[in-house]
Structures are given as C-alpha cells and as structure tokens.
Amino acid sequence: MPVRATKRGTARTTLDRDCDVLVCGASFAGLTVARELERSGARVMLIDRYEVGERQTSACAVPTEWLELLGLESSVRQTFDELVVHTSRSTTRWPLPISFSTFDYRELCGLLRAAASSSEFETATVEGVQTGQTHTVRTDRGDVRAPYVIDALGWRRVLSSSGQPIQPPDARLSRGLEVHPPGTGDDLECWIDPHYIRAGYSWSFPAGDEVRVGVGSFEPRDHVKDGTVALARDLSRDPVGYQGNWIPHQLRPATENGIFFVGDSAGHCLPLTAEGIRPAFYFALALGRELRAALAGAITREQALTRYRAFNRKHALKYSCMLGAQHLAGRTTGSAPMRWLVGALRARRVSHWTFDHYYQIMPRPSAIGSDSPELVGTGARGRLGAPA
Ligand SMILES: Cc1cc2nc3c(=O)[nH]c(=O)nc-3n(C[C@H](O)[C@H](O)[C@H](O)COP(=O)(O)OP(=O)(O)OC[C@H]3O[C@@H](n4cnc5c(N)ncnc54)[C@H](O)[C@@H]3O)c2cc1C
C-alpha cells in the first residue's frame, strides 16, 4: 500500500474555520474553481484528503488546446494527432481534428494550485454537511463554515443528501482500471474488443517514460482487472502501478440544498468516451464565473445557484445522446456493424465531422459564457475568452 501525503500526527491540528468559499476536492474541478476565484478578494479554502496532486485519478489525456488555454502546457508529456483503434480483426487510424496530450497529474495539479495561491489548502476528509445560509461542512479534523460550498469530491458526491443512488451497482456508473508500467510508445491507442471487456473499451496512452494501459467497462458489475492484465501482457508491459475508480455516466443535479456540484460529483464525465477532465474544467469555469458575480454582489447566491443549474441543464440532451450511444456501443462491441463504423472513421472527413460534433458538446471557453454577462475569468494567463 502506498503511503499518502496526508497530514499526520501533530500536524493534524483541529480545523475550526470560517471562509467565504469552501471548495471540497482539489483535483481537476476543485482546483479550477479555486483558480477562477483568484483575485476575487474572497477567502477561499480548499480541502482534500490528500496533498495536491498526490493521487492520480485518471489516464490524463485531454485536448491539448485546453491545457494551453489554462496555462498548463508545461505538464504535457506527449501529443497525438490521431487515435489508433483496434478491433479483434483490424487496426484503423482515426485522424483527429484537434490534438490530444497526455500530461503529468502531479505537475498539472501543482500548476493549477499555483494559479490559486491565495486560497488556503488543508488536508482533511469531508464527511458531510449541515446546510443553511452558512453551511457547516464536517471533516475528520473539525467543522468549516462558508456561505458558498462546492462539492468537487468526485463520483461519491459526498455532500449530497438527496437519497439518489450514488454507490455501485445501483447508480449509473462505469468503472475504469489501469496500470502504469514504465516504458515508451508513439501512439494513443484504443481497443474495441470484447476479448478485453464485453461492454466498453481499453486503452494504451503513452506519457513520456510511462504508459497508461487500462480497461473501462460501461457495466459496473463487470470486472476490469482481468482485461487490464491481459492487455498489459499482450503489449509486453508489466501490470504495475494500479489506479482505478468509478465514473458516473449520467448528468446529476448541479445544485442541491444550496451546495454547488462540479466534475464527477455532478456526473460531468461524458458517457461513451469517459472523457472527464475537459468537462471538469469546462463546468468549473462556468461555476467560477457565477461565483465571482455573486461574490462581487452583482447577483445573489440564489441567482448563482439558479444560473449554474440552468447552465448544467442546457447540456442534458447532449449527455442523454451520449448515454444512448454508450448503450448501443456496449451492446455491439464485437459486432460487424461496430467494425464497419471503426473502419468508416478512417476517412478524414468522417472522422473530423464526428469529432467536431463531439467536441462542440463542450466548446472552447470563449463560447462558454455567450448567455452570461461575464466570460471566463482571470487566471495565470489573464482572460481566457474573448467576448462572444
Ligand atoms: C482509470 C481511469 C482513467 C481515466 N482516464 C481519463 C482520461 O484519460 N481523460 C479524461 O478526460 N478522463 C479520464 N477519466 C475520467 C476522469 O478521471 C474524471 O472524470 C476526473 O478525474 C473528474 O475530475 P474531478 O475533479 O471531478 O474528480 P476527481 O479527479 O475524482 O477528484 C476528486 C478529489 O476529491 C478528493 N476526495 C474524494 N473524497 C473526498 C473526501 N471525502 N474528503 C476529501 N477529499 C476527497 C479526492 O482525493 C480527489 O482529489 C478516467 C477515469 C478513470 C477511472
């Protein structure tokens, strides 16, 4: 078992604190929200059970331009202009209209944290919340009070009290497991092959001096370890450095009892592809915009909640379509129509058309705020978006 860098022994003092904004969870979504509140003048506190960047939660592949937009390009390990897709019978190269990059998780989190340096950070495990005009968040080190509380805690949605199913196998969750053997590779690769997983896909993402090899299942009851080990062995990689998690594959309510939810806690990871980093950035930027407006007194907390909820809902149809595509893909993984589709995407026009439509579910930041008074805000590199 790896020893995680959480506060231990005498360093683990009692937390009894008041702040303006409490961001629970310091990964992609939480750190981006904190970054967006830099220079807002608010007392922002970040809490995570581990030190920032301590525990990788992903294979860490993302559209390159999003890393550039957020000033995170120095964390990039490798960049790819095509996706190599394998079925049981063929290998096809899909040309991508935008490049994807793998990055170093610790470095990326460090960069986001540096861009939110005026916020306070504490390691503590969040256990629950008592909601009110000022919310009281219970942690294993004591209570923290804030009028604005953000749950960026990942799939467990710890601050929810709705009673909706969140735990597997009742909740709508996919699961992913990968290994991180040392090694190098040239291609971003994906397998749509029931030999590794019945309903889902497998991948090999090189990232400098390591390769992230894993399996994702759309069906939470299906195990992913055997497939992961089999793929690693087929690629002559050692199955070492395990990392896995559940992945919500359905949009969840973005607010509940005055709490904001973002990233996996809000079900923002896209169904079918399990791409969750760009959505975490995207919705965190949108949430940051509403919080800044509320903290500046331009809108009330209730209005910020309403507007963020509406922004989330605007994406519901697209998420439903992606979920429909996931159901279909899950039933046809090894079939002839699936193999035909994989082959059809080798044509540049078909591939670009498909990816462009997919990409537009979450357009570049300059388009995020087209129906809002303020666009994505200030960060390490200044204003990100041009007025729409
Ligand atoms: C194996 C695998 C590979 C993936 N690969 C990719 C990929 O290549 N590209 C992509 O776009 N997406 C990928 N995803 C999906 C992506 O990882 C998630 O969608 C993304 O991490 C969501 O970000 P988040 O900030 O919402 O939550 P998380 O990254 O899960 O972060 C949640 C944070 O909350 C903290 N936390 C949790 N509970 C508590 C608590 N009770 N108290 C205090 N802190 C707590 C955690 O320590 C963590 O820091 C992958 C997922 C898996 C499982």
The ligand as a MOL file (V3000), in Angstrom:
LIG
                    3D

  0  0  0     0  0            999 V3000
M  V30 BEGIN CTAB
M  V30 COUNTS 53 58 0 0 0
M  V30 BEGIN ATOM
M  V30 1 C -8.9000 4.6340 -14.9720 0
M  V30 2 C -9.4580 5.9620 -15.4200 0
M  V30 3 C -8.8650 6.6330 -16.4910 0
M  V30 4 C -9.4020 7.8620 -16.9360 0
M  V30 5 N -8.7940 8.4900 -17.9860 0
M  V30 6 C -9.2570 9.6990 -18.4070 0
M  V30 7 C -8.5880 10.4050 -19.4540 0
M  V30 8 O -7.5540 9.9680 -19.9810 0
M  V30 9 N -9.1050 11.5910 -19.8420 0
M  V30 10 C -10.2260 12.1300 -19.2670 0
M  V30 11 O -10.6560 13.2160 -19.6760 0
M  V30 12 N -10.8610 11.4930 -18.2530 0
M  V30 13 C -10.4030 10.3050 -17.7930 0
M  V30 14 N -11.0200 9.6630 -16.7470 0
M  V30 15 C -12.1360 10.3420 -16.0570 0
M  V30 16 C -11.5330 11.4170 -15.1350 0
M  V30 17 O -10.5120 10.8390 -14.3330 0
M  V30 18 C -12.5860 12.0060 -14.1640 0
M  V30 19 O -13.7370 12.3650 -14.8800 0
M  V30 20 C -11.9690 13.2340 -13.4830 0
M  V30 21 O -10.9190 12.8200 -12.6270 0
M  V30 22 C -13.0150 14.0130 -12.6860 0
M  V30 23 O -12.3720 15.0810 -12.0220 0
M  V30 24 P -12.9510 15.6410 -10.6360 0
M  V30 25 O -12.0590 16.7750 -10.2490 0
M  V30 26 O -14.4100 15.8840 -10.7510 0
M  V30 27 O -12.8400 14.4260 -9.5950 0
M  V30 28 P -11.5760 13.5950 -9.1220 0
M  V30 29 O -10.4530 13.7530 -10.0900 0
M  V30 30 O -12.0740 12.2370 -8.8110 0
M  V30 31 O -11.1390 14.3190 -7.7730 0
M  V30 32 C -11.8720 14.2400 -6.5830 0
M  V30 33 C -10.9790 14.7820 -5.4740 0
M  V30 34 O -11.7220 14.7340 -4.2520 0
M  V30 35 C -10.9410 14.1410 -3.2370 0
M  V30 36 N -11.8650 13.4840 -2.3080 0
M  V30 37 C -12.7290 12.4940 -2.5800 0
M  V30 38 N -13.4720 12.2010 -1.4850 0
M  V30 39 C -13.0330 13.0290 -0.5060 0
M  V30 40 C -13.4120 13.2580 0.8510 0
M  V30 41 N -14.4030 12.5540 1.4240 0
M  V30 42 N -12.7810 14.2080 1.5540 0
M  V30 43 C -11.7860 14.9490 0.9960 0
M  V30 44 N -11.3900 14.7970 -0.2840 0
M  V30 45 C -11.9980 13.8450 -1.0150 0
M  V30 46 C -10.0240 13.1620 -3.9590 0
M  V30 47 O -8.8580 12.9070 -3.1890 0
M  V30 48 C -9.7300 13.9260 -5.2700 0
M  V30 49 O -8.6000 14.7610 -5.1480 0
M  V30 50 C -10.5170 8.4370 -16.2880 0
M  V30 51 C -11.1020 7.7700 -15.2050 0
M  V30 52 C -10.5840 6.5450 -14.7620 0
M  V30 53 C -11.1960 5.8560 -13.5900 0
M  V30 END ATOM
M  V30 BEGIN BOND
M  V30 1 1 1 2
M  V30 2 1 2 3
M  V30 3 2 2 52
M  V30 4 2 3 4
M  V30 5 1 4 5
M  V30 6 1 4 50
M  V30 7 2 5 6
M  V30 8 1 6 7
M  V30 9 1 6 13
M  V30 10 2 7 8
M  V30 11 1 7 9
M  V30 12 1 9 10
M  V30 13 2 10 11
M  V30 14 1 10 12
M  V30 15 2 12 13
M  V30 16 1 13 14
M  V30 17 1 14 15
M  V30 18 1 14 50
M  V30 19 1 15 16
M  V30 20 1 16 17
M  V30 21 1 16 18
M  V30 22 1 18 19
M  V30 23 1 18 20
M  V30 24 1 20 21
M  V30 25 1 20 22
M  V30 26 1 22 23
M  V30 27 1 23 24
M  V30 28 2 24 25
M  V30 29 1 24 26
M  V30 30 1 24 27
M  V30 31 1 27 28
M  V30 32 2 28 29
M  V30 33 1 28 30
M  V30 34 1 28 31
M  V30 35 1 31 32
M  V30 36 1 32 33
M  V30 37 1 33 34
M  V30 38 1 33 48
M  V30 39 1 34 35
M  V30 40 1 35 36
M  V30 41 1 35 46
M  V30 42 1 36 37
M  V30 43 1 36 45
M  V30 44 2 37 38
M  V30 45 1 38 39
M  V30 46 1 39 40
M  V30 47 2 39 45
M  V30 48 1 40 41
M  V30 49 2 40 42
M  V30 50 1 42 43
M  V30 51 2 43 44
M  V30 52 1 44 45
M  V30 53 1 46 47
M  V30 54 1 46 48
M  V30 55 1 48 49
M  V30 56 2 50 51
M  V30 57 1 51 52
M  V30 58 1 52 53
M  V30 END BOND
M  V30 END CTAB
M  END
